[in-house]
Amino acid sequence: MNSNDDSQSKRTLVLPGDELGDDNFKAGSGTYKLDGKIHAAQLGIMNISRDFINVISLSGSYIPKPGDSVIGIVIDNGPSSWMVDIGCPYTAMMHTNDVQWNVKYGEAGKYLKPGDAILAKVSSVGETKKTQLTMKEHGLRKIEGGLLVQVAHSKVPRVIGKGGSMISLLKQKTNTRMFVGQNGMIWLDGENRDMERASAAINLIDEKTRSTGLTEEISKFLEGASNGSPETDIDSDGV
């Protein structure tokens, strides 16, 4: 990603009530403003998009299945494993044997710390819902930079589209790399303006999931946003 704004890559695990910023920013999703200060309204990851501060929720009802590609947020680590939130009712685990690094016992925190986002895959789900993740497959890694967007996990098929039609359109029209997790977390990477356009389009898909002709509508929206027309210019407070 080529960015002059370092704030795009800052992600911090925050608690409800934590102070996040002042009048230099606008209160986005998952936040509220009190006495001129922006605070977190929920447990989650602070993410800055343009001049908005958002908090991406760490709760949800996604039920993982083996083979699912997900985006997770590290919430804690032990000597040889990490606890990762993937938006399901229970915490997923990832062992140091399931990453590409040679991690010595007791040094897990040197490689991944709370607040870090990862591209991972669900390797197994036990009878007690114990969920194991892996990052050993090609393309799975710690996320550096870019922008995280969240939709309901049930709307992921709409973001991808039939035969991948919608995600292909988004990538082509915005020149943005994308990783769509089955848990509803989406990672965008590209120029700031392109990521903003892609984020706004995904938010529109999220709002109009049940609409017919949505692919054509998104295509027109992105063409308008690219031209900077007043009707479709991006002014979104989403992540």
C-alpha positions in Angstrom: 0.0 0.0 0.0 1.3 3.5 -0.8 0.0 5.8 1.9 1.1 9.1 3.4 -1.2 8.6 6.3 0.3 6.4 9.0 -3.0 6.4 10.9 -4.5 4.0 8.3 -2.3 1.2 9.8 -2.9 1.9 13.5 -5.1 -0.7 15.2 -5.6 -0.9 18.9 -7.7 -3.1 21.0 -10.1 -0.9 23.0 -12.7 -1.3 25.8 -16.1 0.4 26.1 -15.6 3.9 27.4 -11.9 4.2 26.3 -11.1 7.7 25.0 -10.1 7.5 21.3 -9.8 11.0 20.0 -10.9 14.6 20.0 -12.5 17.2 17.7 -9.9 16.6 15.1 -11.8 13.4 14.2 -15.5 12.4 13.7 -17.3 9.7 15.7 -17.8 6.7 13.4 -19.5 3.3 13.9 -19.0 1.7 17.3 -18.2 5.1 19.0 -19.9 8.0 20.7 -18.8 11.6 21.5 -19.0 13.1 25.0 -17.6 16.5 26.0 -15.8 16.9 22.7 -14.0 13.5 23.1 -14.7 10.3 21.1 -15.1 7.1 23.2 -15.5 3.4 22.3 -19.0 2.2 22.6 -18.0 -1.5 22.5 -15.1 -3.9 22.8 -13.2 -4.0 19.5 -10.4 -2.7 17.3 -10.0 1.0 16.7 -9.6 1.7 13.0 -9.2 5.2 11.4 -10.8 5.8 7.9 -10.3 9.3 6.6 -11.2 11.5 9.5 -13.6 9.0 11.1 -12.7 6.9 14.1 -14.5 3.5 14.1 -14.5 0.5 16.5 -14.8 -2.9 14.8 -16.9 -5.1 17.1 -15.4 -8.3 18.4 -18.7 -10.0 19.0 -21.0 -11.9 16.6 -22.8 -15.1 15.9 -20.5 -16.5 13.1 -20.2 -20.3 13.6 -16.9 -21.5 12.2 -16.4 -24.5 10.0 -13.1 -26.3 9.0 -11.7 -24.8 5.9 -13.3 -21.3 6.4 -11.0 -18.4 5.6 -11.3 -15.7 8.3 -9.8 -12.5 9.5 -9.1 -12.6 13.2 -7.9 -10.2 15.9 -5.4 -11.4 18.4 -6.7 -10.7 21.9 -4.1 -12.5 24.1 -1.2 -14.9 23.9 0.3 -17.7 26.0 3.9 -19.1 25.8 3.1 -21.2 22.7 -0.3 -20.0 21.4 -2.5 -17.0 20.6 -6.2 -16.4 21.5 -7.9 -14.9 18.5 -11.4 -13.3 18.1 -13.0 -14.3 14.8 -16.5 -13.0 15.7 -17.9 -16.2 17.0 -19.3 -16.9 20.6 -16.0 -18.5 21.6 -12.3 -17.7 21.3 -10.3 -19.4 18.6 -6.8 -20.7 19.3 -3.7 -20.7 17.1 -0.6 -22.7 18.1 2.9 -21.6 17.3 3.2 -24.8 15.1 0.5 -23.3 12.9 2.5 -20.2 11.7 5.3 -19.7 9.2 7.7 -18.5 11.8 10.0 -20.5 14.0 8.6 -19.4 17.4 10.5 -20.4 20.5 8.6 -21.4 23.6 7.6 -18.2 25.6 8.2 -15.9 22.6 4.7 -15.9 21.0 4.1 -12.3 22.0 7.1 -11.2 20.0 5.4 -12.2 16.8 1.7 -11.4 17.4 0.3 -9.2 20.1 -3.2 -8.1 21.1 -4.7 -5.9 18.4 -2.9 -7.5 15.5 -5.1 -8.6 12.7 -4.4 -11.9 10.8 -5.5 -13.7 7.6 -6.1 -17.3 8.8 -8.0 -20.5 8.1 -10.1 -22.6 10.4 -8.2 -25.9 10.6 -10.5 -27.8 13.0 -13.6 -27.4 15.2 -14.0 -29.9 18.1 -17.1 -31.3 19.6 -16.9 -28.7 22.4 -16.6 -26.0 19.7 -12.9 -25.6 20.4 -11.7 -23.8 17.2 -8.1 -24.1 15.9 -6.7 -21.7 13.3 -3.7 -21.9 11.0 -1.6 -19.5 9.0 0.6 -22.1 7.3 -1.2 -22.1 4.0 -0.2 -19.8 1.1 -1.3 -16.2 1.4 -2.1 -16.4 5.1 -0.2 -13.9 7.3 -0.3 -11.0 9.7 -2.0 -8.0 8.2 0.2 -4.9 7.7 -1.6 -1.7 6.7 -4.7 -1.6 4.6 -8.2 -1.1 5.9 -10.6 -3.5 7.7 -14.3 -3.5 6.9 -17.0 -5.5 8.7 -20.3 -6.8 7.4 -22.7 -9.4 8.8 -21.2 -12.9 8.1 -24.5 -13.8 6.5 -23.9 -11.2 3.8 -20.5 -12.5 2.7 -22.1 -14.4 -0.2 -23.6 -11.1 -1.5 -20.2 -9.4 -1.3 -18.6 -12.2 -3.2 -21.5 -12.5 -5.7 -22.5 -15.4 -8.0 -19.4 -17.0 -9.4 -17.3 -14.3 -7.7 -19.0 -11.6 -9.9 -19.3 -8.9 -7.2 -15.9 -9.2 -5.7 -14.3 -9.2 -9.2 -16.2 -6.0 -9.9 -15.1 -4.4 -6.7 -11.4 -5.3 -7.3 -11.5 -4.1 -11.0 -13.3 -0.8 -10.4 -11.3 0.2 -7.3 -7.9 -1.4 -8.1 -7.9 -2.7 -4.6 -6.7 -6.1 -3.2 -9.3 -7.8 -1.0 -9.5 -10.7 1.4 -13.0 -11.7 2.4 -13.3 -13.7 5.5 -16.3 -16.0 6.0 -16.7 -14.3 9.4 -17.7 -11.0 7.7 -14.3 -9.3 8.1 -12.9 -7.9 4.9 -9.3 -6.6 4.4 -8.7 -3.9 1.7 -5.3 -2.9 0.5 -4.5 -0.2 -2.1 -4.3 3.6 -2.4 -6.3 5.5 0.3 -8.9 6.9 -2.2 -9.3 3.4 -3.7 -9.9 1.8 -0.3 -12.4 4.4 0.6 -14.4 3.8 -2.6 -14.3 0.0 -2.0 -15.3 0.5 1.6 -18.3 2.7 0.6 -19.4 0.2 -2.0 -19.2 -2.7 0.5 -21.3 -0.7 3.0 -23.8 -0.1 0.2 -23.9 -3.9 -0.5 -24.4 -4.5 3.2 -27.4 -2.0 3.3 -29.0 -3.3 0.1 -28.4 -7.0 0.3 -31.9 -8.0 -0.7 -32.1 -5.5 -3.7 -32.3 -6.8 -7.2 -29.9 -5.6 -9.8 -27.4 -4.8 -7.1 -24.3 -5.6 -9.2 -25.3 -3.0 -11.8 -26.1 -0.5 -9.0 -22.7 -1.0 -7.4 -21.0 -0.6 -10.8 -22.7 2.7 -11.4 -21.9 3.8 -7.9 -18.2 3.1 -8.3 -18.2 4.9 -11.7 -19.8 7.9 -10.1 -17.4 7.8 -7.2 -14.5 7.6 -9.5 -15.7 10.7 -11.4 -16.4 12.5 -8.1 -20.0 13.2 -9.0 -21.9 14.9 -6.1 -24.6 12.1 -6.1 -22.1 9.3 -5.4 -19.1 10.9 -3.9 -18.0 9.1 -0.8 -18.9 10.5 2.6 -19.2 7.3 4.6 -18.6 6.9 8.3 -18.2 3.2 8.0 -14.9 1.3 8.4 
